Amino acid sequence: MAAEQPTTPGPIEPGPSPNEVRDPLVRDEIKKAKVWFGFAGLIALGVLLVQPLLVIFAGLILGVMFDGGVRLLGRVTKLARGWRLLIVVLGVTLFLLAVFYLTGVGIVQQVNQLRTTLEGQAVRLTTFLTQQGLMPGASDISGIARQAMSSVGRLTSWVGSAVGALTTFFFILVLGLFFAAEPRVYERGLQWMIPQASRTEFSLTIDRMGFTLRRLLAGKLVGMVVEGVLTWAALAIGGVPLAALLGIITGILAFIPNIGAFVSGVLMVAVGFSAGAETGLWAIGTYVVVQTFDGYVVAPMVAKKTVDMPPALTLGAQILASALMGLLGLALADSIVAMIKVAMERRAEREGERRAGPR
């Protein structure tokens, strides 16, 4: 016969366990310590995974841009969301293909010419400063110039080939399409990870973030087109070399406020003076006029319809993001700041509602 299983426990050892905490104050402090250690662990994990996280966030930004186009089409047509997304993607693709078809061969040649021009201008500037005693003498001025212009060289190389970033761009594009195709699926997934009591507030905050990002990116696109076209036309009228390439670079760098305008201005002036003093002065005038028009006409008009963020806050975020996360972080800094700003504003609004209480 099988032995009967015991139905009552054996002798129980009295007294607390050595690892049992009875003091409520100590238990509360241990819980707080767990929270802080967990928070520190999340920060460490974020630092280790910062590049993949940025790629995912860039895909989200691209998805928001596609979603904005889909919503805009939804105002004029009753097509299903999938068809509207297809129209937006095909429209963007055809536009890019048309630009590269019309300017492709010339742009590739101009990229190499731009790099040579910038290196030559850097050599001339370094030589002049050395002769004036404003810079220590160097046995190889050309080497110093190339080192100083290394970042510009990397930029122009990326504009010319973009082979090194092709895989990253592909992942960003795929993520953006997935996010734009069914945004509610991913929002429901995020809500599932939030405590049930906080899901309503979380959904409202996410909706406001999406609204803010759509407006911010729409304003960026308008500014990029305006700056690129105006720069291209003005430089071409003044006979500045590489006007088409400089216009495209100015339009692309307009995606990065403050820093992008400064970099494009340096490139513009350097190329202008390579063709003579008058052309250089024309390039300076073009930069001043375009940036003034953008700063006092385009930007205020766009800010009224989109998101108005303090320039110092945006610049500070860009400096921190570029130091911590590199070029991709620099490009996405203002979008990150906009999302944080929305979350903090909603939190302040909720605190105000709580203090006011029911009426």
LOROTI-710562 format. One record per residue (C-alpha): x, y, z; residue in three letters. Coordinates in nm, 4 decimals. Layout:
{{X; Y; Z}; ALA};
...
REM end
This chain:
{{0.0000; 0.0000; 0.0000}; MET};
{{0.1169; 0.3519; -0.0734}; ALA};
{{0.2158; 0.5590; 0.2282}; ALA};
{{-0.0279; 0.8312; 0.3237}; GLU};
{{0.0917; 1.1856; 0.2661}; GLN};
{{0.1156; 1.4039; 0.5805}; PRO};
{{-0.1804; 1.6332; 0.6282}; THR};
{{-0.0309; 1.8535; 0.8978}; THR};
{{0.3058; 2.0308; 0.9015}; PRO};
{{0.5879; 1.9226; 1.1222}; GLY};
{{0.7257; 2.1259; 1.4091}; PRO};
{{0.7503; 2.4960; 1.3239}; ILE};
{{1.0630; 2.6797; 1.4345}; GLU};
{{0.9679; 2.9881; 1.6374}; PRO};
{{1.1218; 3.3345; 1.6038}; GLY};
{{1.1822; 3.5665; 1.3029}; PRO};
{{1.4166; 3.4792; 1.0174}; SER};
{{1.7512; 3.6631; 0.9994}; PRO};
{{1.6487; 3.8164; 0.6634}; ASN};
{{1.3001; 3.9167; 0.7777}; GLU};
{{1.2527; 4.2874; 0.8357}; VAL};
{{0.9906; 4.3674; 1.0955}; ARG};
{{1.0467; 4.7399; 1.1335}; ASP};
{{0.8021; 4.9291; 0.9020}; PRO};
{{1.0481; 5.2180; 0.8637}; LEU};
{{1.3239; 4.9836; 0.7471}; VAL};
{{1.0853; 4.8137; 0.5041}; ARG};
{{0.9894; 5.1505; 0.3544}; ASP};
{{1.3525; 5.2479; 0.3146}; GLU};
{{1.4302; 4.9147; 0.1457}; ILE};
{{1.1438; 4.9714; -0.0977}; LYS};
{{1.2797; 5.3174; -0.1792}; LYS};
{{1.6265; 5.1730; -0.2290}; ALA};
{{1.4857; 4.9128; -0.4699}; LYS};
{{1.3203; 5.1890; -0.6711}; VAL};
{{1.6400; 5.3929; -0.6910}; TRP};
{{1.8538; 5.0910; -0.7807}; PHE};
{{1.6011; 4.9926; -1.0458}; GLY};
{{1.6018; 5.3464; -1.1847}; PHE};
{{1.9830; 5.3489; -1.1941}; ALA};
{{1.9777; 5.0125; -1.3707}; GLY};
{{1.7382; 5.1481; -1.6331}; LEU};
{{1.9661; 5.4475; -1.6910}; ILE};
{{2.2686; 5.2191; -1.7304}; ALA};
{{2.0746; 4.9989; -1.9701}; LEU};
{{1.9676; 5.3046; -2.1674}; GLY};
{{2.3284; 5.4217; -2.1978}; VAL};
{{2.4343; 5.0815; -2.3272}; LEU};
{{2.1443; 5.0641; -2.5739}; LEU};
{{2.1360; 5.4324; -2.6708}; VAL};
{{2.2043; 5.3774; -3.0414}; GLN};
{{1.9350; 5.1105; -3.0967}; PRO};
{{1.6912; 5.3218; -2.8956}; LEU};
{{1.7693; 5.6231; -3.1144}; LEU};
{{1.7088; 5.4179; -3.4285}; VAL};
{{1.3698; 5.3101; -3.2887}; ILE};
{{1.2875; 5.6696; -3.1965}; PHE};
{{1.3916; 5.7873; -3.5441}; ALA};
{{1.1570; 5.5254; -3.6893}; GLY};
{{0.8838; 5.6640; -3.4646}; LEU};
{{0.9524; 6.0165; -3.5899}; ILE};
{{0.9359; 5.8980; -3.9508}; LEU};
{{0.6134; 5.7145; -3.8703}; GLY};
{{0.4687; 6.0350; -3.7257}; VAL};
{{0.5607; 6.2171; -4.0480}; MET};
{{0.3873; 5.9507; -4.2566}; PHE};
{{0.0910; 5.9595; -4.0200}; ASP};
{{0.0637; 6.3346; -4.0655}; GLY};
{{0.0434; 6.2891; -4.4416}; GLY};
{{-0.2152; 6.0129; -4.4018}; VAL};
{{-0.4295; 6.2324; -4.1763}; ARG};
{{-0.3986; 6.5221; -4.4204}; LEU};
{{-0.5191; 6.3027; -4.7058}; LEU};
{{-0.8019; 6.1834; -4.4829}; GLY};
{{-0.9452; 6.5357; -4.4903}; ARG};
{{-0.9905; 6.5289; -4.8682}; VAL};
{{-1.0553; 6.1601; -4.9424}; THR};
{{-1.2426; 5.8698; -4.7841}; LYS};
{{-0.9890; 5.6051; -4.8827}; LEU};
{{-0.8844; 5.3455; -4.6278}; ALA};
{{-0.5792; 5.4210; -4.4172}; ARG};
{{-0.3638; 5.1660; -4.5977}; GLY};
{{-0.4286; 5.3240; -4.9366}; TRP};
{{-0.3602; 5.6725; -4.8059}; ARG};
{{-0.0306; 5.5546; -4.6558}; LEU};
{{0.0615; 5.3993; -4.9907}; LEU};
{{-0.0108; 5.7293; -5.1678}; ILE};
{{0.2066; 5.9213; -4.9184}; VAL};
{{0.4983; 5.6779; -4.9498}; VAL};
{{0.4786; 5.6726; -5.3303}; LEU};
{{0.4620; 6.0520; -5.3401}; GLY};
{{0.7728; 6.0898; -5.1227}; VAL};
{{0.9564; 5.8252; -5.3253}; THR};
{{0.8707; 5.9864; -5.6583}; LEU};
{{0.9794; 6.3273; -5.5270}; PHE};
{{1.3180; 6.1945; -5.4132}; LEU};
{{1.3689; 6.0064; -5.7389}; LEU};
{{1.2849; 6.3191; -5.9382}; ALA};
{{1.5333; 6.5277; -5.7370}; VAL};
{{1.8133; 6.2743; -5.7794}; PHE};
{{1.7301; 6.2268; -6.1485}; TYR};
{{1.7408; 6.5985; -6.2217}; LEU};
{{2.0478; 6.6758; -6.0121}; THR};
{{2.2072; 6.3365; -5.9475}; GLY};
{{2.5122; 6.3416; -6.1770}; VAL};
{{2.5861; 6.7067; -6.1111}; GLY};
{{2.5436; 6.6658; -5.7348}; ILE};
{{2.7882; 6.3755; -5.7173}; VAL};
{{3.0478; 6.5834; -5.9005}; GLN};
{{2.9763; 6.8837; -5.6812}; GLN};
{{3.0254; 6.6813; -5.3620}; VAL};
{{3.3839; 6.6008; -5.4549}; ASN};
{{3.4396; 6.9588; -5.5668}; GLN};
{{3.2954; 7.0889; -5.2376}; LEU};
{{3.5338; 6.8796; -5.0298}; ARG};
{{3.8335; 6.9970; -5.2330}; THR};
{{3.7189; 7.3593; -5.2094}; THR};
{{3.6726; 7.3427; -4.8318}; LEU};
{{4.0133; 7.1865; -4.7774}; GLU};
{{4.1745; 7.4538; -4.9948}; GLY};
{{3.9985; 7.7329; -4.8085}; GLN};
{{4.1012; 7.5833; -4.4753}; ALA};
{{4.4638; 7.5755; -4.5890}; VAL};
{{4.4487; 7.9409; -4.6940}; ARG};
{{4.2891; 8.0462; -4.3637}; LEU};
{{4.5386; 7.8501; -4.1554}; THR};
{{4.8298; 7.9917; -4.3515}; THR};
{{4.7023; 8.3469; -4.3060}; PHE};
{{4.6566; 8.3013; -3.9302}; LEU};
{{5.0043; 8.1512; -3.8989}; THR};
{{5.1617; 8.4443; -4.0874}; GLN};
{{4.9835; 8.6910; -3.8609}; GLN};
{{5.1087; 8.5125; -3.5505}; GLY};
{{4.7567; 8.4211; -3.4432}; LEU};
{{4.8242; 8.0508; -3.4716}; MET};
{{5.1319; 7.8436; -3.3814}; PRO};
{{5.3461; 7.7466; -3.6746}; GLY};
{{5.2987; 7.4015; -3.8181}; ALA};
{{5.5157; 7.1953; -4.0448}; SER};
{{5.2170; 7.0635; -4.2310}; ASP};
{{4.9447; 7.3250; -4.2723}; ILE};
{{4.7541; 7.1008; -4.5073}; SER};
{{4.7405; 6.8236; -4.2499}; GLY};
{{4.6029; 7.0603; -3.9847}; ILE};
{{4.3408; 7.1849; -4.2268}; ALA};
{{4.2310; 6.8357; -4.3176}; ARG};
{{4.2063; 6.7466; -3.9511}; GLN};
{{4.0023; 7.0590; -3.8788}; ALA};
{{3.7718; 6.9851; -4.1683}; MET};
{{3.7356; 6.6145; -4.0911}; SER};
{{3.3761; 6.6548; -3.9714}; SER};
{{3.2845; 6.8443; -4.2872}; VAL};
{{3.4582; 6.5788; -4.4908}; GLY};
{{3.2505; 6.3113; -4.3200}; ARG};
{{2.9368; 6.5132; -4.3878}; LEU};
{{3.0075; 6.5513; -4.7579}; THR};
{{3.1053; 6.1854; -4.7844}; SER};
{{2.7739; 6.0903; -4.6272}; TRP};
{{2.5863; 6.3172; -4.8687}; VAL};
{{2.7720; 6.1620; -5.1618}; GLY};
{{2.7408; 5.7912; -5.0889}; SER};
{{2.5574; 5.7188; -4.7580}; ALA};
{{2.6731; 5.3595; -4.7855}; VAL};
{{2.7687; 5.3387; -4.4191}; GLY};
{{2.4231; 5.4553; -4.3049}; ALA};
{{2.2216; 5.2492; -4.5524}; LEU};
{{2.1363; 4.9697; -4.3099}; THR};
{{2.0342; 5.2102; -4.0350}; THR};
{{1.8189; 5.4069; -4.2772}; PHE};
{{1.6539; 5.0862; -4.3946}; PHE};
{{1.5593; 4.9903; -4.0388}; PHE};
{{1.4309; 5.3427; -3.9699}; ILE};
{{1.2206; 5.3294; -4.2864}; LEU};
{{1.0731; 4.9884; -4.2042}; VAL};
{{0.9951; 5.0923; -3.8465}; LEU};
{{0.8361; 5.4141; -3.9699}; GLY};
{{0.6117; 5.2233; -4.2104}; LEU};
{{0.5075; 4.9781; -3.9392}; PHE};
{{0.4308; 5.2583; -3.6937}; PHE};
{{0.2329; 5.4557; -3.9535}; ALA};
{{0.0379; 5.1534; -4.0796}; ALA};
{{-0.1247; 5.0651; -3.7464}; GLU};
{{-0.0362; 5.3170; -3.4748}; PRO};
{{-0.3211; 5.2030; -3.2490}; ARG};
{{-0.1699; 4.8552; -3.2207}; VAL};
{{0.1493; 4.9903; -3.0672}; TYR};
{{-0.0382; 5.2389; -2.8480}; GLU};
{{-0.2504; 4.9552; -2.7057}; ARG};
{{0.0671; 4.7565; -2.6424}; GLY};
{{0.2161; 5.0457; -2.4483}; LEU};
{{-0.1063; 5.0927; -2.2525}; GLN};
{{-0.1009; 4.7239; -2.1563}; TRP};
{{0.2362; 4.7825; -1.9865}; MET};
{{0.0941; 5.0703; -1.7785}; ILE};
{{-0.1075; 5.0161; -1.4567}; PRO};
{{-0.4766; 5.0110; -1.5378}; GLN};
{{-0.5572; 5.3118; -1.3210}; ALA};
{{-0.3102; 5.5283; -1.5186}; SER};
{{-0.4046; 5.4185; -1.8712}; ARG};
{{-0.6510; 5.6992; -1.9388}; THR};
{{-0.3971; 5.9640; -1.8432}; GLU};
{{-0.1256; 5.7830; -2.0404}; PHE};
{{-0.3453; 5.7675; -2.3517}; SER};
{{-0.4215; 6.1401; -2.3297}; LEU};
{{-0.0516; 6.2258; -2.2923}; THR};
{{0.0444; 6.0030; -2.5854}; ILE};
{{-0.2228; 6.1637; -2.8049}; ASP};
{{-0.0920; 6.5102; -2.7175}; ARG};
{{0.2658; 6.4027; -2.7905}; MET};
{{0.1628; 6.2723; -3.1312}; GLY};
{{-0.0253; 6.5937; -3.2079}; PHE};
{{0.2735; 6.8039; -3.1039}; THR};
{{0.5217; 6.5955; -3.3037}; LEU};
{{0.3063; 6.6119; -3.6178}; ARG};
{{0.2961; 6.9893; -3.5968}; ARG};
{{0.6632; 7.0197; -3.5123}; LEU};
{{0.7686; 6.8019; -3.8065}; LEU};
{{0.5318; 6.9806; -4.0443}; ALA};
{{0.6934; 7.3095; -3.9457}; GLY};
{{1.0380; 7.1595; -3.9961}; LYS};
{{0.9509; 7.0445; -4.3472}; LEU};
{{0.8205; 7.3900; -4.4381}; VAL};
{{1.1363; 7.5552; -4.3061}; GLY};
{{1.3611; 7.3053; -4.4861}; MET};
{{1.1921; 7.3657; -4.8211}; VAL};
{{1.1941; 7.7447; -4.7816}; VAL};
{{1.5600; 7.7665; -4.6764}; GLU};
{{1.6787; 7.5200; -4.9387}; GLY};
{{1.4971; 7.6805; -5.2301}; VAL};
{{1.5844; 8.0391; -5.1316}; LEU};
{{1.9515; 7.9520; -5.0777}; THR};
{{1.9718; 7.7670; -5.4093}; TRP};
{{1.8095; 8.0544; -5.6034}; ALA};
{{2.0090; 8.3347; -5.4369}; ALA};
{{2.3459; 8.1618; -5.4742}; LEU};
{{2.2732; 8.0772; -5.8360}; ALA};
{{2.1848; 8.4409; -5.9107}; ILE};
{{2.5091; 8.5568; -5.7481}; GLY};
{{2.7202; 8.3079; -5.9405}; GLY};
{{2.8349; 8.1179; -5.6310}; VAL};
{{2.9740; 7.7754; -5.7253}; PRO};
{{2.7917; 7.4589; -5.6166}; LEU};
{{2.4669; 7.6511; -5.5628}; ALA};
{{2.2494; 7.3418; -5.6083}; ALA};
{{2.4469; 7.1316; -5.3603}; LEU};
{{2.4637; 7.4139; -5.1060}; LEU};
{{2.0874; 7.4612; -5.1341}; GLY};
{{2.0259; 7.0915; -5.0713}; ILE};
{{2.2677; 7.0846; -4.7761}; ILE};
{{2.1072; 7.3982; -4.6294}; THR};
{{1.7624; 7.2434; -4.6615}; GLY};
{{1.8752; 6.9189; -4.4958}; ILE};
{{2.0595; 7.0947; -4.2135}; LEU};
{{1.7536; 7.3126; -4.1490}; ALA};
{{1.6099; 7.0029; -3.9795}; PHE};
{{1.8567; 7.0791; -3.6965}; ILE};
{{1.7745; 7.4267; -3.5579}; PRO};
{{2.0553; 7.6689; -3.4642}; ASN};
{{2.3506; 7.4385; -3.5326}; ILE};
{{2.2352; 7.3439; -3.8824}; GLY};
{{2.2110; 7.7082; -3.9895}; ALA};
{{2.5608; 7.7802; -3.8582}; PHE};
{{2.7180; 7.4836; -4.0391}; VAL};
{{2.5450; 7.5627; -4.3676}; SER};
{{2.6554; 7.9270; -4.3370}; GLY};
{{3.0202; 7.8273; -4.2909}; VAL};
{{3.0045; 7.6038; -4.5994}; LEU};
{{2.8324; 7.8735; -4.8011}; MET};
{{3.0830; 8.1478; -4.7152}; VAL};
{{3.3851; 7.9210; -4.7683}; ALA};
{{3.2684; 7.8219; -5.1155}; VAL};
{{3.1770; 8.1804; -5.2005}; GLY};
{{3.5218; 8.3202; -5.1195}; PHE};
{{3.6846; 8.0420; -5.3208}; SER};
{{3.5468; 8.2166; -5.6317}; ALA};
{{3.6491; 8.5674; -5.5293}; GLY};
{{3.5838; 8.8409; -5.2765}; ALA};
{{3.2656; 8.9673; -5.4439}; GLU};
{{3.1189; 8.6178; -5.4632}; THR};
{{3.2091; 8.5605; -5.0992}; GLY};
{{3.0326; 8.8793; -4.9950}; LEU};
{{2.7302; 8.7707; -5.1973}; TRP};
{{2.7337; 8.4385; -5.0122}; ALA};
{{2.7453; 8.6219; -4.6774}; ILE};
{{2.4557; 8.8430; -4.7863}; GLY};
{{2.2599; 8.5382; -4.8992}; THR};
{{2.3121; 8.3685; -4.5656}; TYR};
{{2.2064; 8.6798; -4.3703}; VAL};
{{1.8980; 8.7436; -4.5854}; VAL};
{{1.7793; 8.3815; -4.5864}; VAL};
{{1.8294; 8.3354; -4.2111}; GLN};
{{1.6666; 8.6715; -4.1355}; THR};
{{1.3682; 8.5870; -4.3536}; PHE};
{{1.3412; 8.2441; -4.1922}; ASP};
{{1.3857; 8.3784; -3.8394}; GLY};
{{1.1489; 8.6751; -3.8599}; TYR};
{{0.8919; 8.5608; -4.1176}; VAL};
{{0.8814; 8.1835; -4.1661}; VAL};
{{0.9649; 8.0686; -3.8122}; ALA};
{{0.7072; 8.2906; -3.6327}; PRO};
{{0.4357; 8.1900; -3.8806}; MET};
{{0.5207; 7.8226; -3.8373}; VAL};
{{0.5497; 7.8543; -3.4584}; ALA};
{{0.1947; 7.9904; -3.4345}; LYS};
{{0.0654; 7.6745; -3.6017}; LYS};
{{0.3122; 7.4257; -3.4553}; THR};
{{0.5308; 7.4265; -3.1427}; VAL};
{{0.7164; 7.7300; -3.0107}; ASP};
{{1.0170; 7.6191; -2.8023}; MET};
{{1.2746; 7.8587; -2.6508}; PRO};
{{1.5902; 7.8680; -2.8678}; PRO};
{{1.8230; 7.8401; -2.5673}; ALA};
{{1.6417; 7.5280; -2.4486}; LEU};
{{1.6656; 7.3700; -2.7933}; THR};
{{2.0341; 7.4577; -2.8294}; LEU};
{{2.1181; 7.3225; -2.4834}; GLY};
{{1.9360; 6.9985; -2.5611}; ALA};
{{2.1248; 6.9671; -2.8891}; GLN};
{{2.4600; 7.0123; -2.7163}; ILE};
{{2.3776; 6.7461; -2.4583}; LEU};
{{2.2286; 6.5079; -2.7138}; ALA};
{{2.5236; 6.5398; -2.9518}; SER};
{{2.7695; 6.4748; -2.6678}; ALA};
{{2.5786; 6.1744; -2.5342}; LEU};
{{2.4242; 6.0257; -2.8467}; MET};
{{2.6152; 6.1558; -3.1481}; GLY};
{{2.4819; 6.2913; -3.4776}; LEU};
{{2.1505; 6.1053; -3.4642}; LEU};
{{2.0852; 6.2386; -3.1150}; GLY};
{{2.1613; 6.5908; -3.2376}; LEU};
{{1.9068; 6.5549; -3.5179}; ALA};
{{1.6359; 6.4231; -3.2838}; LEU};
{{1.7072; 6.6512; -2.9867}; ALA};
{{1.4275; 6.9007; -3.0404}; ASP};
{{1.1718; 6.6234; -3.0982}; SER};
{{1.2747; 6.4653; -2.7669}; ILE};
{{1.2497; 6.8032; -2.5935}; VAL};
{{0.9034; 6.8595; -2.7429}; ALA};
{{0.7791; 6.5264; -2.6071}; MET};
{{0.9232; 6.5964; -2.2616}; ILE};
{{0.7665; 6.9430; -2.2692}; LYS};
{{0.4240; 6.7947; -2.3455}; VAL};
{{0.4570; 6.5398; -2.0634}; ALA};
{{0.5586; 6.8074; -1.8118}; MET};
{{0.2814; 7.0422; -1.9215}; GLU};
{{0.0253; 6.7647; -1.8821}; ARG};
{{0.1617; 6.6804; -1.5388}; ARG};
{{0.1371; 7.0449; -1.4312}; ALA};
{{-0.2158; 7.0606; -1.5713}; GLU};
{{-0.3141; 6.7481; -1.3785}; ARG};
{{-0.1661; 6.8868; -1.0571}; GLU};
{{-0.3642; 7.2069; -1.1075}; GLY};
{{-0.6854; 7.0093; -1.1573}; GLU};
{{-0.6135; 6.8083; -0.8436}; ARG};
{{-0.5554; 7.1205; -0.6328}; ARG};
{{-0.8647; 7.2898; -0.7678}; ALA};
{{-1.0744; 6.9871; -0.6753}; GLY};
{{-1.4344; 6.9265; -0.7803}; PRO};
{{-1.6475; 7.2316; -0.8363}; ARG};
REM end
